[in-house]
Amino acid sequence: MFTIEELEELVKDCKKCRLYKKRTNLVFGEGVTNTILMFVGEAPGADEDRMGRPFVGKAGQLLDKALTALDFERKKNFYITNICKCRPENNRTPMEDEAEACLPYLRRQVLIIKPKIIVCLGATAAKYIIDRNTRISQIRGQWFERKGYYLTATFHPAALLRDESKKRLMWNDLKKVKAKYDEILQEL
Ligand code: SF4
């Protein structure tokens, strides 16, 4: 089994799908790896592509603010990554073949980190992790138990920048994540 650093080294020159052509930096993921909590978004945006780090633009900052209020911090207790590790041009949704090409890396990350809780941020992550035929509005805030993982979904923070009314709903979803996190920690 690889370490997360070894996996990142293996992935860094990936050309498995067309998204490599326009990337500035591949965005592998970051955070602590001895954690029970993992967040997964869609793909890097312009700021993330430029910096090589996930969720560092406006949407990421909004997410960090909400998570910090729940005592979640990247350097302390969670890991964060995306379905696709390279930026689709103009922030379009990754195509099916791009997501399929990249998903084995996410699966490896999950096998190495062994989180108990995986939170899908937005429709694309929910589609590939929870259910291919559902809508984020139908499943957000619910729990799905699969193969020993607790899966849930909420909005992508970029959606909150477009529609403020989603903020309260996302906050409610994240509070459920915090409750589940505390419950699991107590059982360990
Ligand atoms: S998106 Fe994933 S599969 Fe496609 S080139 Fe980047 S790392 Fe490779």
Residues whose N, C-alpha, C, O or C-beta is under 5 A from the ligand:
A	BS01	SF4	V11 C14 K15 K16 C17 L19 Y20 C84 K85 C86 E98 A101 C102
